[in-house]
Structure formats: structure tokens, C-alpha cells
Amino acid sequence: MALTKGFEDVVHSRPLFLTIYTVVVVGIVVSSLYIFSAFYSNNNPSSFLSSFSSSSSSSSPSGEEPHLTDQILNVSQSKTMHAVSSPAPEPQNVWTRPTFDVPPHNKKMPPMESFRLTKELVQQRVKDNIIIVTFGNYAFMDFILTWVKHLTELGLTNYLVGAMDTKLLEALYWKGLPVFDMGSHMSTIDVGWGSPTFHKMGREKVILINSMLPFGYELLMCDTDMVWLKNPLPYIAHYPEADVLTSSDQVVPTVVDDSLEVWQEVGAAYNIGIFHWRPTESAKKLAKEWKELLLADEKIWDQTGFNDIVHRQLGPSVDDESGLVYAYDGNLKLGILPASIFCSGHTYFVQAMHQQLRLEPYAVHTTFQYAGTAGKRHRLREAMLFYDPPEYYNPPGGFLSFKPSIPKSLLLIGNHTIGSHFTLINYQMKQIRTALAIASLLNRTLAMHQQLRLEPYAVHTTFQYAGTAGKRHRLREAMLFYDPPEYYNPPGGFLSFKPSIPKSLLLIGNHTIGSHFTLINYQMKQIRTALAIASLLNRTLVMPPLWCRIDRLWFPHPGVLEGSITRQPFLCPLDHVFEVDVMLRELPEEEFGPKIDIREYSILENSALPAEVKKSWLNVQLCKKGTKDCNASNNTTVGGALKFPKHSNEETFIEIFSSFKHVKVIQLSSVQDAFTGFTDKASPLCPFPFKEREQSFRKRVKHYVGIWCCVLDHTPGHIYYDMYWDEKPGWKPIPPQTSADDHPPW
């Protein structure tokens, strides 16, 4: 108010005072700007100068009164000269910025030449010398976005998308995806499987592989109609000798774990929708001949051509363990990815093979389906694996849903025949027909429903065989029990191993008492070895999942309860075979040796596992003495794994693994033939006699196993498990024949 009043007084005063007053005011303003700019430049000079210079240039004509701006710039620079300057970040582009980081819309799209496939372009996305690639045209844009989102959520960034038409390239660029131009000039519409354009797309894949392999990077090539569910790169790293790893259309498992398929038993075609190439001379030679074959005959399907060439020679195996096979020209090392975890449309959506085998799938490829691209999209949506825009989930008019009603007799009773199948389908179809009519009448979107996909409300730990300890352990296996933090981080750390079970023991033949005990004994022998190693290294053993062929009850039964929907074989609770309460009990160490702590098979997947445990992990690959890099050493490989010779004694175990006491989890690739057993020789590392330890260990673990119950038409009907069954020639699973025989085998 005073300043305003003073200014009004001056206006009515003489001109000399007006001039003086004006000079004073201007001086104050200039001084304020000078002080403000100097102060602010010490805190954030770039942002301030940027905003200031832009406002100055917009308010002043070009070349007019530049001195004030220059003065401020000079002052700011002088004030910041003594600050430690950081190098200016390199400008980001669509290949270096984070995925879905949308380019500025006020800038033009780079010229098309910059999207050409070059080694320099690929190099911007490569990580650990691997690049993951898919390609397609505009019709598959939603599949490509789904493919990218899954990889992004897995924490992977080393991928590129090849655009077969300009429309897709531009769309992906403006969505912030790392895209390159394939120069295909392909149609933007869905061309349909088997059409001439479809075959042309297949040839583009072969050309792309031939273009990228000379760059020197490993190439994981994928079709757009597949999605990644788990990071596949660690799995691929387990097979460093492989030139090519390919998926297949195999629908019958040849393995029941995460090993490569047994190549001799794979009868289906190799599927080129998911396959990995290393830039070896053998792989380049195969890619070149494959390309030449397809370009010479436009009628050959790319997958057929690949299979024909690769099968030109198939065998022998590269070694006894990896599962790789010499193929093509006798030099190419080929591996067939297991269809249970690198899933086809049949093994994932129909068989749910990964669920039956309790495996975690890496990928699903929407093959084996019957409604074109729309069918592929719908299958992924049913599995909640497809990414749609928000409006898909909120349709105009809303949803209509219904609970189908199906009698048990139609679903579970009688043989599975064509007739019973159509009776079941027709019963459901009639309900769906009615629901469609109602949805049409109400102008609502019909949400289809699945039967027997129920959400449980509760579980009661009945039907178990180890008292309170057994109940607790079952809940832990299911990750439903809450333990204190120290339970998940035991002193000494964990020892885990991957059990090995031949397919013949699990899936071949009838489910009988004999086949059940053969399966259990095979697993028991591995668990016995693992318990010995855990005891030797003073680590807590993570028990493996246990497979059973028949159920355990407390009364006679034919294998499973009649009328139940128990699927054989099944993953059975540990207390079906082992006396969990005894395993957890404090037994006198002078008689039974050192206690061996155990944990449930699922603990390493439990969300309560501390981050420090999850990050401290050592993979140990058993190897055959005399093979490459197989020696008793604590040196890990490039992938972070330790190669450890089979048939190692206790001194070797202690000597090598004493270097890894700080590691929280040691996981053995197998325990078969890993340990030669305790001896009577003492050592500086372990001063007590091992023979004494062997005797006490045997006494301890003999008490760990229980009984199976019960056979029909015999009393008593139970059969004792025997931890050392393999030391008794002619051992058979039979119940005690007399009361004198009715005792545990110890």
C-alpha cells in the first residue's frame, strides 16, 4: 500500500523526481533477479535456466536487449564452476529407454532407416549375450503387447519385436516398445494358418534367424501366440553345450521332472514356435540350409522343413546325462525342451501336465486349438494370461453369469466314451443356449463358466499319520502354517536336491502295491543319501515332494477309495511314508548321532522366506569324473553353478563345501551316486571316526519310515517300509506273515 501511494505521489510530482524514482525501482528489480538467479543456480541451475531462458526468449524479440540474459547466464555459470559436474546422460531412444516409456509426442518419429536390423541396434537390448525376439504384423499387435508385458513382469528387458508392416512398427514405437523393421511389407490383416501369406511369414522367420546369428548373440526365437510364465534363461544356461534347443508337439511325457525330453521317445514334430539358437558354426550351417530349402520351394512349411533337415541324422546321445543328441549333420547338438513346462496348447490347457507333475511352467504356446486367432486369444483369456484394454473388463450393458448344474452321474460315473462325452456336453450346451438367449434379451455380455473349478473354504488336517507333528507338517507343505522368522533361516542353511524319477516308475503299468513300493523305494534311496549329506554338512534338508501310486488308510482298500476322484499317481503327504514326528523328535545323539533338521518341500517357494535366503543360492551340478571341468574344486562356472564329481567321499564334501558355509541354500542337481558313504577314517576336518557316525546314522534313519496300510483279506494288513531295502536281496512288499514278524525292520 505504501509503495502504491508513493508511486501515485510521484506521478503528480515533477518529471525529475519521476525519472529518479523509476531508476530506483528498476534497480531493485534487477538486483532481485540477480540475487535470485545466483541463489537458485546453486541448487538447481539447469531447471531454472531452462525455464528462465525460454520465458525470456518468448517475451523478447530475437536480438533485442540480450545483455540482461547474458549477465544472468554468466553469473550462474560462475557460481557453479566449483561444483563436481556429472557427465550428461546419453539421450535415450526406443531401444534403450524402459519398455512402455512412451516417446514425447511433440517430437517426430525417427526415420525408417533407423529401425533397420543391425548388430548395433540389437546390441542396445542384449543382456548376457542373449536376445529374445518375436515378430508379427499389425493383426497380432495385442498378442505382441501380451508377449512383451509377460517378459517385462518377469524382469526381462533383453527382447526385440520385429514389425512386418509399417503400421505395426509405428504403433509399437508410439507405445514405447523396442521394435525393428523386418522390411517384409506384409499385409496388416490376419492371414490365417496355412495360407500362402502364412507360409511367407514362416520364411521371414528363417531369414531373420540367418540375419541375427552372425551378430554373435544367442537367439531365443518365439512366435507371438505364446507367452512366457517364468524366466527361461537360467534353464537354457543349464545346457551350455546345446547348439539348438527346440520345443515339440509331444503330448506324452518322456520325463517327469524338468529334464530335457528323452529324444529316443519323442515321436511328435519339433515345434519351432519356441526355440533357442547359439551362434555356433553348426547352428549357422543348419539355419543357412533351412533357408535355402524354403526359398527353393514355396510349398514347404517352415516347420516341416526344419524337422526334415534335423532328422537327417538323429543320434547318438552327446553324453549320458545332459539329454542332448547329435542331429542334422552329426555335429549339431540338439535338445528337446520338455513339453510339460514349455507347454503346447494340449499339455497346458487340456492335460495341465505341469500341474499333474507338480512342475512350474516356463511358457505356453497356443497350439492344438480349433478357432484360429480368436481361439488362441480366448484360451489365453480363460487362463488369465492375456492383456486386454480396461474397457474389455467393463462392457456396456454389464455382464451376465450363471452357475451351470451338472449331475455327478454325467461327470464321474461310467466309462469315458463318445456317447457319455456327448451326453455330458449336450447337457451343458442346453444351459448355455438358455444363457445366451437371456444375455441377448438383456443386452449383456455372457461370462462363460467352468465346472469343478471350486475355491475351498477350509481344510481340516484329518486322514494323517504322524500326530500333531504330521498335522503341522501338512499345513507347512501347503504353505498354510505360520512359523516364526527363524524357521525360514536355520543355522547352517538349507540343503535341497532335485529328485530323479524314471517315467516308467511313475506312469507305466497298473497302480498296485508292488508298483507303489518300487516307486517309493526309488525315492527313499535318494532321500537316504540326501539325509547323509545334510548330516555331513550340518545343513537342514528340504525334503523333496513325494510321489505315491496308492493311498494310505487305516483299513483294507483296493488302492484308492472307491468313488473318490483321487488321480493316480499323486503327490502324497510326507507322513504317508515317513514318521514325521520321529524325524522332528530330539533323539539321544550318543545313540542316534547328530540331529538332522528337515523342512517341507515347499519352503523355498514360501513368501515368508527372507530375501537374504532367496538371494544366497548355490546350484551344484553333479558330473562324471574325467569329463570337462569336473573336478573337486570350489570354483563356480560362468552361470554361478558348481560342478561336483559323483562318487565323492566325506572328506571331499567337507573340504569343498566348507568354502560355502555362508551360502544359505545349496541345491544339488541330483543325489544319485553323489556320496560314497561314511567310512571309519577320521580327518582333521572331522575328527570323530566316520564308522561310528555311519552306525548311528543308520540307526537314526531306520526309525524315519513307517507303514503302508492295508491289504485286503489279510491280518495284519500293513506293510513296513524299509530304509535299507536295497541291502536285502529278494525284498518284497508283503505284510507280516506271523505275529513274530510284526515289527519294524530295526
C-alpha positions in Angstrom: 0.0 0.0 0.0 2.9 2.4 0.9 4.6 1.7 -2.4 1.4 2.3 -4.3 0.7 5.5 -2.6 4.3 6.7 -3.1 4.1 5.9 -6.8 0.8 7.9 -7.1 2.5 10.9 -5.4 5.4 10.8 -7.7 3.1 10.7 -10.8 1.7 14.1 -9.7 5.2 15.4 -8.9 7.8 16.9 -11.1 9.4 14.9 -14.1 12.9 14.9 -12.4 11.6 13.1 -9.4 9.6 10.7 -11.7 12.8 9.8 -13.5 14.8 9.2 -10.3 12.1 7.1 -8.8 11.8 4.9 -12.0 15.6 4.3 -12.0 15.4 3.2 -8.3 12.6 0.8 -8.9 14.3 -0.8 -11.9 17.5 -1.2 -9.9 15.6 -3.0 -7.2 14.0 -5.4 -9.7 17.4 -6.1 -11.5 19.1 -6.7 -8.2 16.4 -9.1 -7.0 16.7 -11.1 -10.2 20.5 -11.2 -9.9 20.3 -12.5 -6.3 17.6 -15.0 -7.0 19.3 -16.4 -10.0 22.6 -16.8 -8.1 20.9 -18.5 -5.2 18.9 -20.8 -7.3 21.7 -21.8 -9.6 23.5 -23.4 -6.6 20.5 -25.7 -6.1 19.1 -26.5 -9.5 20.8 -24.4 -12.2 19.6 -26.4 -15.2 15.9 -26.4 -14.5 15.9 -22.7 -13.5 18.0 -21.5 -16.5 15.9 -23.6 -18.8 12.7 -22.1 -17.7 14.1 -18.7 -17.5 15.7 -18.6 -20.9 12.6 -20.0 -22.5 10.4 -17.3 -20.9 12.9 -14.6 -21.8 13.1 -15.7 -25.4 9.4 -15.9 -25.7 8.9 -12.4 -24.2 11.7 -10.6 -26.1 12.2 -10.3 -29.8 15.2 -12.1 -31.2 18.4 -10.0 -30.9 16.7 -7.4 -28.7 18.2 -6.5 -25.2 20.4 -9.6 -24.8 22.6 -8.2 -22.1 20.4 -8.9 -19.1 20.0 -12.6 -20.1 23.7 -12.9 -20.8 24.6 -11.4 -17.5 22.4 -13.8 -15.6 23.8 -16.8 -17.5 27.4 -15.7 -16.8 26.7 -15.3 -13.1 25.0 -18.7 -12.9 27.9 -20.4 -14.6 30.5 -18.7 -12.4 28.7 -19.7 -9.3 28.6 -23.4 -10.3 32.2 -23.7 -11.6 33.5 -25.3 -8.4 30.7 -28.0 -8.2 31.6 -31.5 -9.3 29.9 -32.0 -12.6 28.4 -35.3 -13.6 28.6 -36.5 -17.2 25.4 -35.7 -19.1 23.3 -38.9 -19.6 23.2 -40.2 -23.1 19.9 -39.4 -24.9 17.5 -42.4 -24.7 15.8 -43.9 -27.7 13.1 -46.5 -28.2 15.7 -49.3 -27.8 17.4 -48.0 -24.7 14.6 -46.5 -22.7 12.4 -48.6 -20.4 9.6 -50.5 -22.2 6.3 -48.7 -22.4 8.1 -45.4 -21.7 6.2 -43.5 -24.4 8.3 -41.2 -26.7 7.5 -37.5 -26.5 4.6 -36.7 -28.8 6.0 -33.3 -29.6 8.9 -35.0 -31.5 8.8 -36.7 -34.8 9.3 -40.4 -35.2 12.8 -41.3 -36.3 13.3 -42.0 -40.0 12.5 -45.6 -41.1 16.2 -46.3 -41.8 17.0 -46.1 -38.1 14.7 -49.1 -37.5 16.7 -51.4 -39.8 18.0 -54.6 -38.1 21.7 -54.1 -37.4 24.1 -55.5 -34.8 24.3 -52.1 -33.3 20.6 -52.0 -32.8 20.4 -55.4 -31.3 23.4 -54.6 -29.0 21.3 -52.0 -27.3 19.0 -54.7 -25.9 21.3 -57.7 -25.4 22.0 -58.9 -21.9 24.3 -61.7 -21.0 24.8 -62.2 -24.8 21.2 -63.3 -25.2 18.4 -61.6 -27.2 14.7 -62.7 -27.1 12.8 -62.0 -30.3 9.3 -62.3 -31.7 7.7 -60.8 -34.8 4.4 -60.3 -36.5 2.1 -58.0 -38.4 -0.5 -55.4 -37.1 -3.2 -58.1 -36.8 -1.2 -59.6 -33.9 -0.5 -56.4 -32.1 -2.5 -57.4 -29.0 -0.6 -60.7 -28.8 2.7 -58.8 -29.1 1.7 -56.5 -26.3 0.8 -59.5 -24.2 4.1 -61.2 -25.0 6.1 -58.1 -24.0 4.1 -57.5 -20.8 4.8 -61.0 -19.6 8.5 -60.6 -20.2 8.5 -57.2 -18.5 6.8 -58.6 -15.5 9.5 -61.3 -15.3 12.1 -58.6 -15.1 13.5 -59.2 -18.6 14.5 -56.4 -20.9 16.6 -58.1 -23.5 14.0 -58.5 -26.2 13.0 -57.0 -29.5 10.0 -57.1 -31.7 10.2 -57.4 -35.5 7.5 -55.5 -37.3 6.4 -57.0 -40.6 4.4 -53.9 -41.7 4.8 -50.1 -41.2 1.5 -49.8 -39.4 2.7 -52.1 -36.6 6.1 -50.5 -36.4 4.6 -47.1 -35.9 2.1 -48.3 -33.4 4.7 -50.1 -31.3 7.1 -47.2 -31.4 4.5 -44.8 -30.0 3.7 -47.3 -27.3 7.4 -47.4 -26.3 8.3 -50.9 -27.4 11.7 -51.8 -28.8 10.8 -52.5 -32.4 12.8 -53.0 -35.6 11.7 -53.1 -39.2 11.8 -56.5 -40.9 11.3 -55.0 -44.3 8.6 -57.6 -45.1 5.9 -55.2 -46.3 3.4 -57.8 -45.1 -0.4 -57.4 -45.0 -1.7 -55.9 -41.8 -4.6 -58.4 -41.5 -4.8 -61.8 -40.0 -3.7 -64.1 -42.9 -4.9 -67.4 -41.4 -3.0 -70.6 -40.7 -1.8 -72.4 -43.8 -2.4 -69.6 -46.3 0.3 -68.6 -48.8 0.9 -65.4 -46.8 1.2 -67.6 -43.6 3.9 -69.6 -45.3 5.6 -66.3 -46.3 5.7 -65.3 -42.7 7.4 -68.6 -41.9 10.1 -67.8 -44.4 10.6 -64.4 -42.8 11.4 -66.2 -39.5 14.1 -68.3 -41.2 15.6 -65.2 -42.9 15.5 -63.4 -39.6 17.4 -66.2 -37.8 20.0 -66.2 -40.6 20.4 -62.4 -40.3 20.8 -62.4 -36.5 23.1 -65.4 -35.8 26.2 -63.7 -37.4 25.8 -60.9 -34.8 27.3 -63.4 -32.3 24.4 -63.4 -29.8 22.3 -66.3 -28.6 18.8 -66.0 -30.0 15.6 -67.1 -28.3 13.1 -67.0 -31.1 9.4 -67.1 -30.3 6.1 -67.0 -32.1 3.7 -64.2 -31.0 1.0 -66.6 -30.0 2.9 -67.8 -26.9 3.6 -66.2 -23.6 6.4 -66.5 -21.0 5.4 -67.5 -17.5 8.8 -67.9 -16.0 12.3 -66.6 -16.9 13.7 -69.3 -19.2 17.2 -68.0 -19.3 18.5 -69.9 -16.2 17.0 -73.1 -17.7 18.7 -72.5 -21.0 22.0 -71.8 -19.2 21.9 -75.4 -17.8 22.7 -76.6 -21.4 25.7 -74.6 -22.5 26.8 -77.2 -25.0 23.5 -77.1 -26.9 23.5 -75.6 -30.4 19.7 -75.6 -30.6 17.0 -76.2 -28.0 13.5 -76.7 -29.5 10.0 -77.2 -28.2 7.9 -80.0 -29.6 4.3 -81.2 -30.1 4.9 -84.1 -27.8 1.8 -84.9 -25.7 3.0 -88.0 -23.8 5.7 -87.1 -21.3 9.1 -88.8 -21.6 10.3 -87.3 -18.4 8.5 -86.4 -15.1 10.9 -83.7 -14.0 12.3 -80.6 -15.7 14.9 -82.5 -17.7 15.1 -82.4 -21.5 12.8 -84.9 -23.2 14.3 -88.3 -23.9 15.0 -87.8 -27.6 14.6 -91.5 -28.4 11.0 -91.4 -27.1 9.8 -88.2 -28.8 7.6 -89.2 -31.7 5.9 -85.8 -32.4 7.2 -83.0 -34.5 9.7 -80.4 -33.2 7.7 -77.2 -32.9 9.6 -74.0 -33.9 7.3 -71.7 -32.0 9.8 -71.7 -29.2 13.5 -72.4 -29.8 16.9 -71.2 -28.8 19.9 -70.9 -31.1 23.6 -70.4 -30.1 25.7 -68.7 -32.8 27.9 -71.8 -33.3 29.1 -72.9 -36.7 26.8 -75.9 -36.6 23.7 -73.8 -35.9 24.6 -71.3 -38.6 25.1 -74.1 -41.1 21.7 -75.5 -40.2 20.0 -72.1 -40.4 21.5 -71.5 -43.9 20.5 -74.8 -45.3 17.0 -74.4 -43.8 16.6 -71.0 -45.5 17.8 -72.3 -48.8 15.4 -75.2 -48.7 12.4 -73.0 -48.1 13.3 -70.4 -50.6 13.7 -73.1 -53.2 10.2 -74.5 -52.7 7.4 -72.2 -51.5 5.1 -75.2 -50.8 7.3 -76.5 -47.9 6.0 -75.5 -44.5 8.9 -74.0 -42.4 8.4 -76.4 -39.5 8.3 -79.4 -41.8 11.5 -78.3 -43.4 13.2 -77.9 -40.1 12.1 -81.3 -38.9 13.2 -82.9 -42.2 16.7 -81.4 -42.0 17.3 -82.0 -38.3 16.1 -85.6 -38.5 18.6 -86.3 -41.3 20.7 -87.8 -38.6 19.5 -88.2 -35.1 21.8 -89.9 -32.6 23.8 -90.9 -30.7 23.4 -89.0 -27.4 26.0 -86.4 -26.7 26.6 -87.8 -23.2 25.0 -89.9 -20.5 23.4 -87.0 -18.6 22.5 -83.9 -20.5 19.8 -85.3 -22.7 21.4 -83.7 -25.8 21.6 -85.6 -29.1 23.8 -85.2 -32.2 21.5 -84.3 -35.1 21.4 -82.8 -38.6 25.0 -83.4 -39.8 26.2 -85.4 -36.8 27.8 -82.3 -35.2 24.8 -80.2 -34.2 24.0 -80.7 -30.5 20.2 -80.6 -30.2 18.0 -80.6 -27.1 14.2 -81.1 -26.9 12.5 -78.9 -24.3 10.1 -80.7 -22.0 6.5 -80.3 -23.1 5.4 -80.3 -19.5 6.9 -76.9 -18.8 7.5 -75.5 -22.3 3.9 -76.2 -22.9 1.8 -76.7 -26.0 -1.9 -75.9 -26.1 -2.6 -79.5 -25.3 -0.2 -80.1 -22.4 -1.2 -76.8 -20.8 -4.9 -76.2 -21.4 -6.1 -79.8 -21.8 -3.8 -82.1 -19.8 -2.5 -79.5 -17.4 0.6 -81.7 -17.4 2.6 -79.2 -15.3 0.0 -79.4 -12.5 -0.1 -83.2 -12.6 3.7 -83.4 -12.3 3.9 -80.5 -9.9 6.1 -78.5 -12.1 6.3 -74.8 -12.8 5.7 -74.0 -16.4 8.0 -71.6 -18.3 5.8 -71.0 -21.4 2.6 -71.8 -23.1 2.2 -71.9 -26.9 -1.4 -71.8 -28.1 -1.2 -74.8 -30.4 -3.7 -77.6 -30.5 -6.7 -75.3 -30.8 -9.5 -75.0 -33.3 -10.8 -71.5 -33.7 -8.0 -69.6 -35.4 -6.5 -66.5 -33.8 -9.7 -65.8 -31.9 -9.4 -69.2 -30.3 -5.8 -68.6 -29.3 -6.8 -65.3 -27.7 -9.8 -66.8 -25.9 -7.7 -69.7 -24.5 -5.2 -67.2 -23.0 -8.1 -65.2 -21.6 -9.5 -68.2 -20.0 -6.2 -68.8 -18.3 -6.0 -65.1 -17.4 -2.8 -64.8 -19.4 -3.9 -62.2 -22.0 -3.7 -58.5 -21.6 -6.8 -56.5 -22.7 -7.6 -52.8 -22.5 -9.6 -51.7 -19.5 -12.9 -51.4 -21.5 -12.8 -55.2 -22.2 -13.5 -55.7 -18.5 -16.3 -53.3 -18.3 -18.6 -53.8 -21.3 -21.6 -51.6 -22.0 -24.7 -53.2 -20.5 -22.7 -55.2 -18.0 -22.2 -59.0 -17.6 -24.5 -62.0 -17.3 -23.1 -65.0 -15.5 -24.6 -68.3 -14.3 -23.7 -71.4 -12.4 -24.1 -74.5 -14.5 -25.6 -77.6 -12.9 -24.2 -81.0 -13.8 -25.2 -84.2 -12.2 -22.4 -86.3 -10.8 -23.5 -89.3 -12.8 -22.8 -87.4 -16.1 -19.3 -86.3 -14.9 -17.9 -89.2 -12.9 -19.9 -92.3 -13.3 -19.3 -94.9 -16.1 -16.8 -95.2 -18.8 -15.4 -92.3 -20.8 -16.9 -93.0 -24.2 -18.0 -90.9 -27.2 -21.6 -91.5 -26.0 -21.0 -90.4 -22.4 -19.0 -87.4 -23.7 -21.8 -86.1 -25.9 -24.4 -86.7 -23.2 -22.3 -84.5 -20.9 -21.7 -81.8 -23.5 -25.3 -81.7 -24.6 -26.5 -81.3 -21.0 -24.2 -78.3 -20.6 -25.0 -76.9 -24.1 -28.7 -76.7 -23.3 -27.9 -74.5 -20.3 -25.5 -72.3 -22.4 -28.2 -71.9 -25.1 -30.6 -70.6 -22.5 -28.0 -68.3 -21.0 -27.2 -66.9 -24.5 -30.9 -66.1 -25.0 -31.1 -64.3 -21.7 -27.9 -62.3 -22.4 -29.3 -61.3 -25.8 -32.6 -60.3 -24.2 -30.9 -58.1 -21.5 -28.2 -56.9 -23.9 -25.5 -58.2 -21.5 -22.1 -59.9 -22.1 -22.3 -63.6 -21.2 -19.4 -64.7 -19.0 -18.9 -68.5 -19.7 -18.4 -70.7 -16.6 -16.3 -73.7 -15.7 -17.4 -76.6 -13.7 -15.5 -78.2 -10.8 -13.2 -75.1 -10.5 -14.1 -74.6 -6.9 -12.5 -72.4 -4.3 -12.1 -74.2 -0.9 -13.3 -72.6 2.3 -11.4 -74.7 4.8 -9.1 -77.6 5.4 -9.1 -79.9 8.4 -5.9 -81.9 9.0 -7.6 -85.3 9.3 -6.5 -88.5 7.5 -2.9 -88.2 8.5 -0.5 -90.4 10.4 2.1 -88.6 12.5 0.2 -86.9 15.3 0.4 -83.2 15.8 3.8 -83.0 14.1 2.2 -84.6 11.0 -0.7 -82.1 11.0 1.8 -79.2 11.3 3.9 -80.6 8.5 1.0 -81.0 6.1 0.0 -77.4 6.6 3.5 -76.3 6.1 3.7 -78.3 2.8 0.6 -76.4 1.7 2.2 -73.1 2.9 -0.8 -72.6 5.2 1.1 -72.6 8.5 2.6 -69.6 10.1 6.1 -70.1 11.7 8.4 -67.5 13.3 11.1 -65.9 11.1 13.9 -68.1 12.3 12.1 -71.2 10.9 12.8 -69.9 7.4 16.5 -69.2 8.1 18.0 -72.1 10.1 21.6 -72.0 11.3 23.9 -73.8 8.8 21.5 -73.1 5.9 19.5 -75.4 3.7 20.4 -78.4 1.5 18.0 -79.1 -1.4 18.1 -81.6 -4.2 16.2 -82.4 -7.4 14.8 -85.9 -7.2 15.1 -88.1 -10.2 12.2 -90.5 -11.1 12.1 -92.5 -14.3 8.8 -92.1 -16.2 8.3 -95.9 -16.1 8.1 -95.9 -12.3 5.5 -93.1 -12.2 3.3 -93.6 -15.2 3.7 -97.0 -16.8 1.8 -100.1 -15.7 -1.0 -100.6 -13.2 -1.2 -99.0 -9.8 -0.5 -101.9 -7.5 1.1 -102.5 -4.1 4.2 -103.7 -5.9 4.5 -100.7 -8.3 3.8 -98.4 -5.4 6.7 -99.8 -3.3 9.0 -99.8 -6.3 8.3 -96.1 -6.8 8.7 -95.3 -3.1 11.9 -97.3 -2.6 13.4 -95.5 -5.6 12.7 -92.1 -3.9 13.6 -93.4 -0.4 17.2 -94.3 -1.5 17.8 -90.8 -2.8 16.3 -89.3 0.4 18.6 -91.5 2.5 21.6 -90.2 0.6 20.4 -86.6 1.0 20.0 -87.1 4.7 23.6 -88.3 5.0 24.9 -85.3 3.1 22.8 -82.9 5.1 24.1 -84.5 8.3 27.7 -84.3 7.0 27.4 -80.6 6.1 25.3 -79.7 9.1 22.5 -78.3 6.9 18.7 -78.5 7.1 17.4 -80.9 4.5 14.5 -79.6 2.3 12.5 -82.8 1.8 11.5 -83.5 -1.9 7.9 -83.8 -3.0 6.9 -87.5 -2.6 5.1 -89.4 -5.3 2.7 -92.3 -4.4 0.8 -94.7 -6.6 -1.8 -95.8 -4.0 -3.4 -94.2 -0.9 -2.7 -94.9 2.7 -5.6 -95.5 5.1 -6.1 -97.4 8.3 -8.3 -100.2 6.9 -8.2 -102.5 3.9 -8.8 -100.9 0.5 -8.0 -101.6 -3.2 -5.5 -98.7 -3.6 -7.8 -95.6 -3.6 -11.2 -95.1 -2.1 -13.8 -96.3 -4.5 -15.9 -93.4 -5.9 -13.3 -90.8 -5.0 -11.6 -88.6 -7.6 -8.0 -89.4 -6.5 -5.8 -89.2 -9.6 -3.0 -91.7 -9.7 -0.2 -91.2 -9.3 -0.5 -88.3 -6.8 1.8 -86.1 -4.7 1.3 -87.6 -1.3 2.0 -86.0 2.1 5.3 -86.9 3.7 3.5 -88.8 6.6 2.2 -91.3 4.2 5.6 -92.9 4.2 7.8 -91.2 6.8 7.3 -90.9 10.6 7.4 -87.1 10.6 7.1 -87.0 14.4 10.2 -89.2 14.8 12.1 -87.1 12.3 11.4 -84.0 14.3 11.9 -85.5 17.7 15.0 -85.0 19.8 16.7 -88.4 19.8 19.8 -89.1 22.0 22.8 -88.2 19.9 25.1 -90.6 21.6 22.9 -93.4 20.2 21.4 -91.9 17.0 24.1 -89.5 16.0 23.6 -85.7 15.2 20.1 -84.5 14.7 19.2 -83.8 11.0 16.7 -81.0 10.7 14.2 -81.1 7.9 11.8 -78.7 6.2 8.8 -79.3 3.9 9.4 -79.4 0.2 7.6 -76.1 -0.5 9.6 -73.9 1.9 11.8 -72.4 -0.7 8.7 -71.2 -2.5 7.1 -69.7 0.6 6.6 -66.0 0.6 7.8 -65.9 4.2 11.3 -66.9 3.1 13.6 -64.0 3.8 15.2 -62.1 0.9 18.7 -62.9 2.3 17.9 -66.6 1.9 16.4 -66.3 -1.6 19.5 -64.4 -2.8 22.1 -66.7 -1.3 21.9 -69.7 -3.5 24.4 -72.2 -5.0 23.5 -74.7 -7.7 25.6 -77.8 -7.7 25.7 -79.9 -10.9 26.9 -83.4 -10.4 29.3 -84.6 -13.1 31.2 -87.6 -14.1 34.9 -87.6 -13.1 37.1 -87.1 -16.0 34.7 -85.0 -18.1 35.3 -81.4 -18.9 35.6 -79.1 -15.8 34.6 -81.9 -13.5 37.0 -81.9 -10.6 36.9 -81.3 -6.9 37.1 -77.6 -6.7 35.2 -74.7 -5.2 35.4 -72.7 -8.4 32.0 -71.9 -9.8 31.1 -71.8 -13.6 30.1 -68.7 -15.5 26.4 -69.3 -14.7 27.3 -69.4 -11.0 27.0 -73.2 -10.7 29.5 -75.6 -9.0 30.5 -78.8 -10.8 31.0 -81.6 -8.3 32.1 -85.1 -9.1 29.9 -88.1 -8.4 31.0 -90.8 -6.0 32.7 -88.3 -3.7 33.7 -89.2 -0.2 33.0 -87.4 3.1 36.4 -85.6 3.1 35.8 -84.2 -0.4 32.3 -83.0 0.6 33.6 -81.3 3.7 36.7 -79.8 2.0 34.7 -78.3 -0.9 31.6 -77.2 0.8 33.3 -75.7 3.8 34.0 -72.8 1.4 30.3 -72.2 1.1 29.2 -72.1 4.7 27.9 -68.6 4.2 25.6 -69.7 1.4 22.0 -70.1 2.6 20.8 -72.7 0.0 22.8 -75.4 -1.6 20.8 -77.2 -4.3 22.1 -80.4 -5.8 21.1 -81.3 -9.3 20.8 -84.9 -8.1 21.9 -87.1 -5.2 22.1 -90.3 -7.1 25.7 -91.7 -6.8 26.7 -88.5 -5.1 28.1 -89.8 -1.9 30.1 -93.0 -1.3 29.1 -93.1 2.4 30.7 -92.8 5.7 34.0 -94.6 6.5 35.9 -95.4 9.6 38.6 -92.9 8.7 38.9 -89.7 10.8 40.2 -86.5 9.3 41.4 -83.0 10.5 38.2 -81.5 9.2 36.0 -84.1 11.0 38.0 -85.6 13.9 35.4 -88.3 15.0 35.5 -91.7 13.3 33.1 -92.0 10.5 32.3 -95.6 11.1 30.8 -94.6 14.4 28.8 -92.0 12.6 27.7 -94.4 9.9 26.3 -96.8 12.6 24.4 -94.0 14.4 23.2 -92.6 11.2 21.8 -95.9 10.1 20.1 -96.4 13.4 18.5 -92.9 13.2 17.1 -93.1 9.6 15.8 -96.6 10.1 13.3 -95.1 12.5 12.3 -92.5 10.0 10.0 -94.7 7.9 6.6 -96.1 8.8 4.0 -98.4 7.2 1.6 -98.6 4.4 -2.0 -99.9 5.1 -3.8 -102.0 4.3 -4.1 -105.1 2.0 -7.3 -106.8 1.5 -8.0 -110.3 3.1 -5.0 -110.4 5.4 -4.4 -109.8 9.0 -2.3 -107.8 9.8 -2.7 -105.9 6.6 0.1 -103.3 6.9 3.5 -103.5 5.2 6.6 -102.0 6.7 8.7 -99.6 4.7 12.5 -100.3 5.0 15.1 -97.6 4.6 17.7 -100.2 3.6 15.5 -102.3 1.4 18.2 -102.5 -1.2 20.6 -104.3 1.1 18.2 -107.3 1.4 18.2 -109.5 -1.7 14.8 -110.5 -2.8 13.0 -108.0 -0.6 9.2 -107.8 -1.3 6.4 -105.7 0.0 4.4 -108.2 1.9 2.6 -107.9 5.3 3.9 -109.8 8.3 3.2 -113.5 7.9 3.2 -114.2 11.7 2.8 -112.1 14.8 6.6 -112.7 15.4 7.3 -110.9 12.1 5.1 -107.9 13.0 7.8 -105.4 13.9 9.7 -102.6 12.2 12.9 -103.6 10.3 15.2 -102.4 13.0 
